[in-house]
Amino acid sequence: MVEQEKMKVKICLVGEGAVGKTCLIRRFVHDEFEDRYISTLGAKVSKREIIVDGANGGEVAVDMTIWDIMGEKGFRELLKEAYFHGAQGVLAVCDLTRRDTLYDLHDWVKAVNKVTGDIPVQFLANKKDLADQRSFEDKEMESVAAKYNSAFLSTSAKTGDNVSEAFEKLARMIAKRLVPQ
């Protein structure tokens, strides 16, 4: 019987204000959704453990410490060292109803990589439930994600669509990278 690996990882969510970072975390950790917008002040930390397949074929228990940060650009510069230090993975979140939030992800991911080096990034186009208000196509999202050798998922914190999958996919990327072969 293969012994289950255990690992603790720090995950950061990045993206502009009001893209749904806090709502994605609340949906993933508590399976809840809050409709009213309350701007995150500073950083908030949540935790959840999940089980994923590891690189060696066994299971890995991934204890995720999930960091949520205020989305304003000025704040990113102020706290980036403390916020990003030690991160092993990133969920880069944009709002599919606001095209500018997609292209702002370049700056967010570059800021993370400057502190952490090259770590796994999972791109998310959030607010899938508002598809009728979509401001960019999947091809554009694929292009941005491809620049970081990553993929993307469309998510909805409101309905829960692809939220667990996004965190699990990132956890698998991290586990495959950190667990010895």
N, C-alpha and C positions, 0 to 999 in steps of 0.2 A: 504494500500500500504506500502510495506517494504521500509524504507529509505535506500539509498545506503551508505554503509560504505566507508570510505576513509582511506587510510593509505600510509605513506611514508616509503619506505624500501631501505636499502643499500644492493646491490648485488655486490659480488666480483667474477671476473673470475680469475681462477688460472690454471696454467699449464706451461710447459716448453716453451721456445722461439720457435716461428714459428709453433705453433700448430693451430693458426688461431683465437686466442682470439679477437684481434682487428677487424678482418674481420667479426666475428660473431656479434660483437656489431654494426659495421657499417651496416651490413645487417638488423639487427633488428631495429635499430633506424632510418636509412635513406633509407633502401631498396636499398643499393648500394654495389658493390664489387670492390675492388682494387686489381689487380693481382700482382703488385710488392710488395716485402716485405720491409717494413721499420720497424726496431726494435723499440718497444715502449721504450722511455726513461722516467724513473720515473713512474708516474701514470697518467692516463687520466680518466676524469669523463664525462659520458654522461647521458642523462635523457630521459625517455619515460613513459607515463602513459598507462596502459592497464586495462581492466575490466575483472574480473574473478568471478567465483562462489565462494561464501564464505561458511563458516561452517554452518551458520544458514539458508542456502537456498537462501539468497539474493545475490545481486551483490556487489562486492568490487572493488572500483577504487584504483588500486595499482600504486602509483607514484614511479617509480623505479629510483634510482640513481645508475648507473652502473659503477663500478670501474674496470679499466683495468690496469694491472701491468706488468712491465718488467719481462720476464720469466726466467732470469738468477738466479741461486740458491743463489749466494752471495747477490744479491739484496733483495731476500726474507727475509733473516735474518736482513738486515739493516733497512727495512721499515715496517716489518710485524705488529708492534704494531699500527702504524698510519693507515696503509692500511686496516687491518682487523678489527680494533676497530669499534664496532657498526654494523657490518654486520649481516644481518638477513637471508642471503641465499648465496649459492655458486654454481657457475657453474664450475665444474672441467673438464677441456678440455684436451684431448689427440689427437694426430694425428694418424689415423688408419694405416698410412704407416710407422710409427716408433714405434715399440713395447716398447722401453724404456720409451717413453712418457706416456704410460699407467701405468707402475709400479712406475714412479715418482709421480703420483697423490697421493699415500699414504703420502708422505712427505708433499705435498702441503696441503692436507686436515688436517693432524695432526697439521701443523703450524697454520692453521685457527682456529681449535678447541681449541688450546692452548690459544688463545686470546679471542675467542667468546663463548666457551662452545659448546655444541651440537646444531648445527643449520642445517636446511635442505640443502642437497647437491644433485644436479642433475649432473650426469656424462654424458659427451658428447664425442663421438668418431667422431671427425671432419674430413673433407675431404672425405666424402662419395662418391663424384664424382670420386675419384681415387680408386675405389673398386678393380680394377685389380692389384693394387700395395699393397693391404692390407697385413699387417704383423702379425695380430692376429685375432682370431675368436670372434664372439659375446659371446661365453661361457666364455672367459677370461675376457671380459669387464663386464659381468654379475657377475662374481666372485668378482672382485674388488669393484663394486658398492654395492653388497650384504653385504660386510663387514661394510658398513655405512648405512645399511637399506635403500638403495636407488635403483633406477633403472637407466637405461642409454638410451640414444637416439643416433642414428647415424645421423650426421648433415652434411650439406654442405653449408658453407658460400658463395661459388661460385654460386650454383644454388638456394640457399634459402631453400633447403629441410630440414624440421624439425626445422628451426631456431626459428621461432615464437613460435612453440610448446614447445621448450626447455625453453624459458623465461616464457611462460604462465604456464607451469607445475610447475616451481619453484615458481612463484608468487602464485599459488593455494596452494602449500604446506605451504608457509609462511602465507597466509591469514587464512588458516584453523588452523594454530598454534597460531596466534596472535589475531584473532577476537574472542571475548567471545562467547561461545555457547549459 
